[in-house]
Amino acid sequence: MITIIGILICLVILLVIAVGMTVTRNHEKKEYNNGICPKCGGNLRYFDSDSQGGRGYNCDKCNNFVWVSYNVDKPRKEE
C-alpha cells in the first residue's frame, strides 16, 4: 500500500513539472511572437545571453524586451 502511494505521489510531481514546463514554454512562445514585438509590432533584436543560456531580445521601436530560455526563437527569414 505504501509503495502505491509513493508511486502516485511521484507521478503527481512529474505531472506538475511537465505541465509547468509546457505552460512556461507556451508563454515564452507567445511573448517572442516569431520575433515581432507583441506590444507595437516592431522587430525583436537579440541583445544578450545570460549565464543559464536564456536569450534577451529588445524591440527596435518601443524598447520592450523579452527573455526566452526554451527553443522558441529559431532563426526566421528577414522580409
C-alpha positions in Angstrom: 0.0 0.0 0.0 2.8 2.4 0.9 4.6 1.7 -2.4 1.4 2.5 -4.4 1.0 5.8 -2.5 4.7 6.7 -3.1 4.4 5.9 -6.8 1.2 8.1 -7.1 3.0 11.0 -5.3 5.9 10.7 -7.8 3.5 10.6 -10.7 1.7 13.7 -9.5 5.0 15.6 -9.0 6.2 14.6 -12.5 2.8 15.7 -13.9 3.1 19.1 -12.2 6.6 19.6 -13.6 5.6 18.7 -17.1 2.6 21.0 -17.0 4.7 23.8 -15.6 7.3 23.4 -18.4 4.6 23.3 -21.1 2.9 26.5 -19.7 6.2 28.3 -19.5 7.2 27.3 -23.0 3.9 28.5 -24.4 4.2 31.8 -22.6 7.7 32.4 -24.0 6.5 31.5 -27.5 3.6 34.0 -27.2 5.9 36.7 -25.9 8.6 36.1 -28.5 5.8 36.1 -31.2 8.2 34.9 -34.0 10.4 37.9 -33.5 7.7 40.5 -33.7 7.1 42.7 -30.6 3.8 41.8 -29.0 3.3 45.5 -27.9 4.0 47.5 -31.1 4.7 45.1 -33.9 8.4 46.2 -34.3 11.2 43.7 -34.8 12.8 42.0 -31.8 16.6 42.1 -32.0 18.9 39.8 -30.0 21.0 41.7 -27.4 22.4 39.3 -24.8 22.5 35.9 -23.2 22.5 35.1 -19.5 24.7 32.6 -17.7 22.0 29.9 -17.9 21.5 30.2 -21.7 18.5 32.5 -21.8 18.4 34.9 -24.7 17.3 38.5 -24.5 15.6 40.4 -27.3 14.8 44.1 -27.5 12.2 45.8 -29.7 13.8 48.3 -32.1 10.7 50.6 -31.9 9.3 50.7 -28.3 12.3 49.3 -26.4 10.2 46.4 -25.0 12.3 43.4 -24.1 11.7 39.6 -24.0 13.8 36.9 -22.4 13.4 33.3 -23.6 15.1 30.1 -22.3 13.2 27.5 -24.4 13.8 27.0 -28.1 11.1 29.3 -29.3 13.4 31.8 -31.0 14.5 29.8 -34.1 16.0 32.0 -36.8 13.5 33.3 -39.2 13.8 34.8 -42.7 14.0 38.6 -42.8 11.4 40.1 -45.1 
